[in-house]
């Protein structure tokens, strides 16, 4: 089968690594890809917003599976674009319809969906331009801290956890009145703050059935001890020690199954991955957010622990036969440490030459923000490289990742040295 994977991050490098292992995968193309994805397929210079160009490429290269890695393309409706065109309707799209992608594309939609289907989540209200003053008064009466979320996609930057009422009102004003996040912030969801420990759970759904992939926990803050600004993710571990059979069964019965059944009841086409961003509050799971695709950097530990053929699962998904699939999770731990550019998540340089990549023995290197330039690998983003390792436990896997993180060099290199600190 010929596969076109859309994206250029560490997630797409991990997916390309996994897809290429399948005997069903004949030709793999990654658009636009990075310096790491080229080891598993052919990078092609397609824009993720150029649906006509993607369609043309699919036809010219006889693509069987189109796999959008990130949310932007799905929320913009690539599934509907491909499936509603007679020339491309036969192509398997691994991702939901535009309606299904609203689980991630609109925080308000997701919250309303959870309320309709009795899925546990934080109490909330939503506000916009028309009831702005009411929102300000509501914020003044809330207990601290207060969570504010831009309704739409804001590249992971649309969430504010305000420690004071003044900070909450300022953030609320910036989002709605000053269009800090453009259209994404025209509506703001205000949530109660939940205290607990987070984890990420992933399912692949065919619209009726599903399989559950290995769970993971990522680390979003730039600083050690979970301090400083949020990033796209500084590392991840899998499995998650506190997610035992009893807790996972609560997630299945209270979150995963009601979500998939709810989508079906509402006639929302959803064939693809569902990311459940969860928090464990005194042993009870609550949904913080949905994503309509795999997470990053969680994919860099989930795919190594998934022992199944990913292409085979996608084919079964398309056929509505995931009930016939038995998913196997590796008994080994997998942990990833993200190397980032100096200055990230603020402004940072690009084009710094990387060395030592070939010396990293015993780890899988998933490129995120890299590029090939004149035969050298150079930095090309804020999050540069994920160093993923296996181990009999989290401690052993992290030790290997950290040993190899030291060997890789580029100007301004930074990484957190405490990934998985709660479980050491």
N, C-alpha and C positions, 0 to 999 in steps of 0.2 A: 504494500500500500504506500502511496505517496502522501506525505504529511506536510502541512504548512503550519508552523508554530509562530504565533505573533508575539513579539516582545523582545526586550534586550537586557533583562536584568538577571540576577542570580537565580530567580525562580525559573526563568526560561532556560538557563544553563542546566539546572537540575532536571528539568523536564526533558530537555534534549538528550541528556545523559541516559535517562530512563527509557525514553521512546526508542532510542537507537539500539537498546539491548533486545528489543523484540524481533523475532524472526519474521514477523508480519510487516515490519518497517523496511520498505525498499529504498525510497528516497526521502530524506528529511531536509526541509528548507526552514530557515529561521529568519524572520523579518522584524527588525533589521539585524538582530543578533549582536554578539560582542566577540571579543578575542577568544573567549572560551567555547562558545557554541560552535565555532568553526571546526572544532575537533570531532563533532558528531554529525554535522550536516553542512549544508551550503547556506551561508548568509546571503540574503538578498535585500537590496535597498528599496524596500516598500515602506510607505508611510502608513501608520496604523489608522489614520483617518481617511485614507484614500480607498474607500470601499470599491469604487470602480476599478482601481488598479489591482486590488486584492482579487476581485472577481476575475479579471483578465488573466492574472497569474494562475489562478486555480484552473481555468480552462486550458491555458497553454501548457501547463505542466501536469495535467490529469490528476489533480489533487483529490484524494479520497476522504481525508480528514483535515478539517480546518480547526485549529486549536488556539483560540485567543487566550493568551496568558494573563493579561491584565483586565481591569474593570472598565476602562474608558471605552474600549471597542465594543464590549458587551452592552454597556448602558446606552451607547449610541445606536444599538440595534443591528449589529453585524449578523446575528442569527436570522432575523427576519429578512434582511437584505438578501442573504444567500438562499434561504429556503423559499422565498416568494418569487424567485427568478427560475423560470422553467429550465434554463440552461445549467443552473447550479444546484437545483433543489435536491439532487441525489447525494450531494456532499454531506458527510457527517460533520456537524458543528458541535464541538465539545464545549457547550456553554448554553446558558438559558436564553430565552426570548427577551426582547426589550422589556416586556411586562415583568418577567421573572427577575431580571437584573435590577429592578427597582428595589429589591430587598437591600441592595447596597447603594443604589443611586439616589434613594430618598430615605433619610432617617425617619421622617414622618410616616411614610408608607410602611416601613418596617415595623414601627411601633404600633400603628393601627392594625397591621396584620397580626402581630403578637397578641394584641388585646382581643381580636376576633376569635383567635384560636387558643386562648388561655395558656399562652406560653410565658413562663416566668421571666419578667424583666423589671427594670427599675420604673417606679412611678414617674410620670412626665406630663408636661404641657407643651404645646407648640404655639409660637408667636411669629408675627410678621409685621409688615408696615402698617396694616390696618388696625392691629391691636397692640401697637408698640408700647403705648403708655400703660396699658394693662399689664404687659410683660414686665415693665420696670417695677411696678408695684408688687407683682408676683415675686420677683427676685428679692425685693427688700424683705419679704416675709419668710424666705426659705432659710433652713438651717444650713450651716457651712460644713464642708465645702459644697459648691454648686457646680454641676456639670452642664456646659453649654455645647451644643453640637450644631454646626452648619448642616442644613438639611441635605444638600447635594454633595457631589464629589469635590474634595478640596485637597487632593494629593496628600492625605494623611495629616493635614495641618488644621483641620476644621473643628478640633475638640479643645475646649478650654476647661480646666478644673480650677475654678476661682476660689481663692482662700478667704476673700472678703466680699461683702456686698458691693463695695465700690468697684472692685476688680470685675465682678460679674456684670455690673451695669455698663462699665466701660467696654468690655468685650461684646456685650449684647448690642451696644450702640455702634461699634465698629462693624459688626457683621451686617446689621440691617440698614443703618443710616449711611454708613461710609463705604458700603459694598466691599468690605475687606476681602471677601472670597467671591466677588461677583455674584452671578445668579445663584451659586451654591448656598450663599448665606442670606438670601432673601427671606427664607423661613428658618427659624431657629428652634431646635428642640431643647427644652430645659428639663434635666433629669435629676432625680435624687442621687446622691453619691452612695455607692455601695462599697463596703469595706470587705476585702477578701483577697484571694490570690487568683490570678487569671490563668486561663489556658485556652488553647485553640483546638477545636475538634473539626474533622473534615469528613464529609460524605460525598459519594458520587451517586447521583440519582438518575434513574431513567424515566422519572415522572410518576412512577408507581412504587418501584422497589428501590433499594439503595444498598450500598456497601459502605462500611465505615473504615476509613484509613487510620494509620497510627496518629495518635494525638501528639501535641507539641506545646511547648511554652516558649514564648519569645520574650526578648528584653528590649524595650523600646527607648529607654532613656539613654542619653549620651554618656552620662557619668556613672562611675561605680557606686554601688549601693542604690541604684535606681534614682539618681539625681540628675538635675539639669533638664534641658528641653527634650521633647520627644523627637525620635528619628524614625526612619522607616524600619528600624530593627537592628540591634547590635549583635544578635546571636540567638540561638535557639537550642532547646534540648528535647529529646524524645527517647523513651517514654516519660510521662510526667508522674513522679513518685506518688502524689496524693490521689491520682485518678485510678483508684482501684476498681474492682468489678462492681461493687455496690454503687459507687458514685457514677460510674459510667452507665450503669443501668438506669439511673435517674435521668441522665442526659438523653439516653435513647427514648425512654417512655415519655418524658416531659417536654423534650425539645426537638429531637431529630424527627421522630415519627409524626408529631403534630404539625411540624413545618411542612414535610413532604405531603402529608394528607391534606393540609390546608391549601397548598398550591394546586393540588389536583381538584379539590372541591371548588376552587375559584376559577377553574379552567385556565390556569396559567401554565404555559408550556415551559417546562424546566427539565432539561437533560444536560447535566453537567455537575460541576463541583459546587457544594455549599460549604462555606467556611462559617463555623459557629464560634464567634468570639464570646467566651464565657467567663464568669467569675464564680468561684466557690465561696459562698457566704455561709460559714458554719456548717459545711457539709451539704448545702443546697445549691444547685446550679441555677444561675440567672444569665440570660442573654444580654450582653453588652451591645453587640452588633452582629449583623450578617455581612458576609462578603460573597459575591457571586462567582468567585474563582479561588484558586489556591493562594495561600498567604506567602509572604516573603519577609523574613528568611525561613519560615517554617517548612516550605517545600524542600529546602536543602537538607532537612533531617527526616521529613516524612517519606520522600521518595527512596532514600537509601534503606529505610526500614520496611517499605512495601515490597514483599517478595513476589507479587504477581506480575504478570506481563501487562503493562499499562495499556498497550494498544488493544490487546484482547478484551480488557475491561471496557474500553471505549466502544468497541464493536458490539459487545453485549448490551451496553447502555443504549446504543442506537436501536437495537432490536427489541428493547424492553425486556431483556432477559437477565437483569442483574440478580434476580432471585436464584439463578442457577450458578452464580459465581461465589466461590468461597475465598475470602481474602485472608492472606496470611501475613502477620506482622513479625518481623525478625525479633528474636529474643534479645538481640544485641541492642545496646544503646547507640544513638547517633547524636552528636553534638556539633554545632557550628559556631565559629567565632568570626565576626564580620570585621574586616579591615576597612577603615574609612579614610577619607582625605582630611588633612589638617584644616580646621575651620568648620567642618560639617557639624551640625546641620545648617550652619550659616553659609556664607560665601566661601568658596574653596577653589584652589587652582586645578587645572586639568593639564594633561600632557606630560606628567612626571614619569620617567622611565622606571619600570619595575624589574627587579632582579631577584634571583633565588627561587623562582617558581619551580625549577626542575629539581631543586634540593629537598622539596617538601615530600618526604617519603612517608607512606602510611596514611595519608589524608587524601581526600578528593577536593580539588580546588574548583569551586564554582565561581566563575567570573560574574561580576555585577556591572560595575562602571569601569570597563576597560575597552581598549581599542588596539588594533594593530597599526603601527606607524613605522614605516621604513624597516620592517623586519623586527621591530621591538614591540613589546607589550607596554602600553602607557595607561595611566589613569585617565578615566573619561567620565567620572561621576563622583557623587558624594560617598556612596557605599561602593567600595572598589572590588572586594574579593571575599567570598565566604570559604573558610577553611573547615571542612567537615571531616569528622573521624568517627570510626566505630570503636566500641569498647565493651567489655563485659558489663560495665556499669557507667554511669555518667562521669564519675571521677576519672576513670581510665580514658574514656573518649575525649574528655576535655584536655587531659594532659598531653595527648597526641596533637590535638589542634593547637594548643599553645606552643608546643615545641616547634611546630612548623610555622606558626605565625611569626616567630622570632626570625626565621630564616629568610622570609620574604621582605624585601626592602624597597622603599621608594620615599622620596622626600615628603615629610609631613605625616607619615603613617601613624595611625592611632587605632587602638582597639581596647575594649573593656577586658580587664583581667579577672572579672568576677562573675562571668556567665555561670548560671547554675548554682550561685552562692548559697541559696537556701537549702540545697540538698547535698552539700559537701560534708 
